[in-house]
């Protein structure tokens, strides 16, 4: 049973956009029309059948200490260099916090830095990605999210697919994110929070997308975020969990999983490399908003 005012719709017979969003006056909950795991027969030793089934059911998979400390230290040093050289940069790839000039994110790190390109192409990660997506994949987006001690701000609840679909033209739910912890993620320093099972329901959001919405949304997202009733319903169904662990841990999560994170008011920084993989069979079309595509450093189109 849904929250008052919510209607779960099955759009399998729709011939155009099966995941419409930002077009209705009221939010709607739509049934997912795509698989979560595209290859169920196991083809990699990096995960087992139980873990693959967990991902299918819950929409995420946490692998603690996936990379060792020596490897992570090399990446952390590169991250520090990137942070230092970006502090005064006016490159559009460098995103600032909503209320200060502190760095919030740096995009396209796999494109501009060999070390992070190596992470994106790491064979252990690639094996899991191809297992879940059932095909080769390319990097739709990459970034480092910096959540500095005391100043790192929240990321409000959202489904990535809603934005990638509406603003980038990603047709179907055949993509996922891999978050690699470069520092320990604890329950206290603003870790990723997810709503297990929410990947099975698409929240059709309200509000017409402004032109060049990305210029403000990367600092604080206001469009394409779920309404409180829809979010309450999803949390009532699946709860909230925060997969936390040591530096070197990874979280893989489905493109439509509802997730967010709190501000970091502790002294402990929390920085993660985010790499988004999209199936080669799911390449971007024209944005469903009817607007111009977002820049390539946010959504790879080539």
N, C-alpha and C positions, 0 to 999 in steps of 0.2 A: 504494500500500500504506500502511495506516495504522500508527500507533504501537501497540504492544502494548496490548490492552484497549479499543481504539477501534473503533467500528463506524459506518460511514456508512449512514444509513437514508434511504430514499425514502418520504416521508409523503404522497405525492400522493393516496392513496386514503383518507386519514384524513378523517372527516366532521366532526370537531369542531375541536380546536386543532391546526393543522398545525405549529406551532412550540412544542411543550411544553417547558418548562424549570422547573427546581427541583422536579421531581416524581419523578424517577428516582433510584435509589440510586447509579448510576454515570453519569458524563458520557456524552453521545452526540453524534455529529456528524450533522446532518440536512441533506439537500440542499435548497437554496433552491428555493422553488416560485413565485417572483414574478420578473417582469422587473427589470432594472437600469435600463435606459433605456426609457421608455414611449412616446417618439416618436422614431423613428429618422430620419425625413425632417427635414432641418435647416430651422428656422423663425426663426433669429436669426443676426445677424452677430457676436455676442459671442464665440462659439466656432466652430470649424470641424469638419468631419466627422472629421478625424483625432483631434481632441481629444475629441469625443463617443465615438468608438470606444475611445480610451484609458480614458475613464471607465468604459465598459461592461466592459472587460476587467479593469481594475485596481481599480475601486471608488473612485477619487479622481481629482481634477484640480487641479493647481497652476497658478495664473495670477500670475506675478510682476508687481509694480508695477501692479496692476489699477486702483488709485486713485492720484492724484498726491499729492505731499508736502503741498501747500497744503490739500487736503481732509483728509488724515490729521491734520495739525496741529490743525485745528478739532476733530476727534473726540478727539484726545489731550487737548486742554485740557478738554473736557467730562468725559472720563474722570477727569482729575485732580480736578475739582470733586466728582465723585461719590465718589471715593475719600476725599476729606477729610471730606465730610459723613457718610460711612458708618463712619468709624473707631470711633466710640463708639455706633453705632446698635445697637439690639436688634431691628430688623426681621427677620422670618424670611427675607426675601430675601437678607440678608447672611450669607454662609457663611464661617466661619473655618477656618484651617488646623487639621489634626488635633492638633497639639501646641502650639499657641500661639493668640493672639488676632489674629494677622495676617489680613487679609482674603484669602480664597482665591477666592471668586466672589461676584458680585452678580447675582441673577436678575431676570427680568421687566424688563429695561432698555428694551425696545421699548414696553412698556406705560406706564412711568412717566416716560420722558424723550423729549422730542420729537426730539432729535438722533438718538438710537438708533432711534427709530421710523422716522425718515427713512432710516436705513441699511437697515432691514428691508424698506422699501418701495422701495428704489432700483431704478429701471427696468432698469438693466444686470444687476443680480443677478436680478431677477424674470424677465427673459427667459431666462436660463440655467436657472433652477429649473423654469419651465414647460416648457422644452424636454425636460429630463430626466424630469420627473414626468408629463408629458403631460396636464397639467390646471392649473387655478388651484391655488394653495396658500395655506395660512395658517400663521402662526407657532405652532408647537407649544410652543417654548421659546426663551427668549433669555437670555443672560448675558454678563458680562465675566469672563474668567478672568485673575486677576492672578498672575503668577509673578515676585515681586520678586527682585532680586538677593540672593544668599546664603540667603534664607529660603523661596523658593517650592518647595513640595513636589511630589512626583510624582503623576501620575494613573495608576493601575495599568491593565494591559491589560483591555479590555472591548469588547463590541459594544453600542452604544447601544440598538439594537432589542431586545436581550434584556430590558433594564430597561423600555423603553417598552411592550413587549408584556406582560410579566408584571405590572408594577406600575401601568401606565397604561391598558392595554387597547387599544393600537394593533394593529389586526388584521393588517395585511400590511406587507411591505417596500416602501412607497411614500413614503419620506421621506428627507431628506438634511440634512446640516449644512453651513453656510458659516462658515468661520473667517476673520476679517479681522484681519490683523496691524496693530496700532497702533504697534508698535515692531519693529525688525529682529529676525527670527528667524534665529539662527545654529545651527550644529551643536552649540554648546557651552552655550546658555542654556536647555536643557530644551524643545526644540521638539517639536511633534507628531510621533510616529512611527506609521507605518501598515504593515500586512502586505498587500501587493498581492495581489489575488485572493481574500482571505479572506472577502469579502462573499458569495461563492457557497456558503459553508458556514455553517450555524447551529450554534453550540455550545450544546447543552442542558446547563445547569449544574446542580450539585447544591446541596442545602441549602434548607430551607424558609424562606421569607421572614418575618422577624419583623414584628410590627405596627409601623407608623410607621417603617419601615426608613429612609426618606429623612432622618430627623433625624440619623442617623449616617453614612449612605452618601454624602451630599454632601461630607462631610469626608474620609472614607476608606471606599471601597467594599469590602465583604467578601462580599456575596452578589451573584450574577450575574456573577462573574468566571470566566474560563476556568481549567480545571485545567492543570497543567504539560504533561501528555502531549498534550492537544488543542492547546495553544498551540505546542508544539514541532512537531507535525505541520503546522500551518498555516504556520509560519515555514520549515520545510523545503520546503514547496511554493512559497512566494512571496517569502521573504526579508523583510527589514525596510528601509524607506526613510524618510527624514525630509525632507519638502519644506520647504526653507528659502529665505528671500529677504528683500527689503526691506520696510520698513513700507509698507502699502498693498497688499501681496500678499494673495491669498485662496486658501484650500484648500476645495474642495467634496468631500465624501466621503459615500458611501452609509451609510444607517442601520445596516447590518449589518457594516461594515468593522471589523476588529479594529484597535484603536489604543490608544495610551497616550503617556506622556511622562515623562522623568526629572526629578529635582529640579534646581533651578537654583542651583548653587554659585558661579556667576560674579557679578561686580558688575553685569552687564547685565540689566535687567528685560526680561521678555517678557510683554506683555499682549495679549490677543486678544478681539475681540467674536465670540461664538458665536451664530448664529441658526439654529434648526432649523425647516425647512419640511416640512409634511405635506400631502399631496394632500387636496383637499376631498372626494375619494371614499374617504378612508381615515380618517375621523373616529373618535375613541376610543369604544370600547365599555366594558363593565365590565372591570376588571382580571382577567387570567387567573389571578391568584393567589387570587381570591375575596375579597380584602381591600378595604378602603375605598380609593377613588382618592387619589392624591397631590394636594396642593393645586394650585390653578389657576396659581400663579406658577411652578410646575415643569412642569405639563402642562395646556395650555389645553384646556378641554372645551366652552367656549361657542362 
